[in-house]
Amino acid sequence: MEDKNLVYRGKSKDVFNIPDGPYAGKYRFVFTDKATGYIENGKPVFDPGYDTVVGEIPGKGAIACRFATYFFQLLKKKGIPSHYIDTVSDNEMIVEPALPLNMPVETAGINGSAPLQNLEFTWRNNATGSFWRRYPFVRPCRNLHTLVEAWTKGDSDILITFEALEETGAMSKEEIKQSVELVKDIADIVSKEFATKNLHVIDGKFELGRLKYGDGKIVIIDEISPDVLRVCKGYTPDKNGNCDVYTQCAITNLANGKRTIKNKNQVKAAGFIDIFL
């Protein structure tokens, strides 16, 4: 696919417009081997909870594509709408063009103004990652009952409140309610699927949008892959759903004003990507 048909180049895949053939007018996702994470002691540590690309994992794109195919097909069986059409090669997927949830700049010509380009919805079964860093008064790995948050998606993701989305007109109150319910429904399906493999989903993130040629209904778009999920093993919930081995798993630190948290039982992407293939 020539770069002239490139629509978007992201952290985990490239998106191309298809100009002709049986899928003319659709989009082609090309999953790449790029991986996000952080640098520790001069070496990349791959972690889907981070937003910075720190390297490549050979074969990751093909595995992510097969993984996403599995879950998009599962969602279809469960009656959950998405933009997925077909998978045509090891790392290429065909999808319906979709419009991300966005909002243009209200007043043109204002220095520093920027549009809301798209939204990403995180869902959290347990308190860790950026959630715990923002709310360190909560015990690590506490049960959050699939708490949903909205973030602006870009080079640097920024938390945005649902009240702000409604007040600015970016989304209506009903659209916010529908989006949260949709994210929770999908999170429940994904979490239960992992539970059948004795694995626990800590948290994840989904992108929502509207099909370009649809009825305006909000659906899940983008991908469901190891790039958008954090998974752990050895999860043992107490009567309230809180993990009771968090003191042996969660490693927290505060240095130079920077708070960090790591989970020793978190499974690397390579450890769970092949169980659904």
C-alpha positions, 0 to 999 in steps of 0.5 A: 500500500503506497504512502499516498493512501496513508490516513494515519500513522500511529504507535502500533499500526498504520491506517491506509485508505483503499482506493479500489478493488473489493474493499474500495472506500474502506480502511486497511489497518497495517499492524506494526512491530512498534511497542510502547513502554519506558526506559529503565537503566538504559533499556526499553521496558515494554508496557502497554500502559505507557504512551511512548514508543521505545522499540520494536518486538519482531512479529508483534504486529502479526500477533496483535492483528490475530489477537484483535481479529479474535476479539472483534469476532467475539464481540460480533457474536455477542451483538457488540457493534464495531468497525471490523470487516475482515482480516486479509493477511497476518498483519492486515485488517479491513475496517469501515471508515469511522469518525472518532469522537472529536470537536473542532476549535470553537473560535478560529485564530486564537493562539494556542487553540487546538481541536479535540481530535479523538477520545480514548476510554480507559477502564480499570478493574484495579487501581494501578498505573496512572490511576494509582499515581493520581490517587495514591491514597488508594491501596494498590490493586483495589477493586474499582468495579470497571471504573471508566475514564475519558482521555484525549488521545495524542502524543500525550494523553490527557484526562478529561472529565465527563462533565467537561465533555458535556459542558463544552458540547463535545458529547451529550449527556446521553452519548456519554452514558451510552459510551460508558455502558458500551465500554463496560459491556466490552470490558466485561466480555474481555475480562471474562474471556481472560478469566477462562485462561486463569488470567486477570485483566487489570485495565484496558483502553478502547477508542469509540467513534461513529461509522462514517457511513452509518447511522451515527451510533457510537461503536468501538473502533481502532483495536483490541490487542495486547497494546491496549490491555494489562493482564496479570496472573496470580490474582486472588480477590478477597470478599470485596474483590480487592487483590489480597496479594498486592503487598507481594506484587505491587512495587511503589516508589516516590523519588524526585517528586515522581511516583511510580508503581509496578506489578510483579505479576503483570504478564508481558504481552508475549505471555498472553497473546497466543492463548486466543490464536 
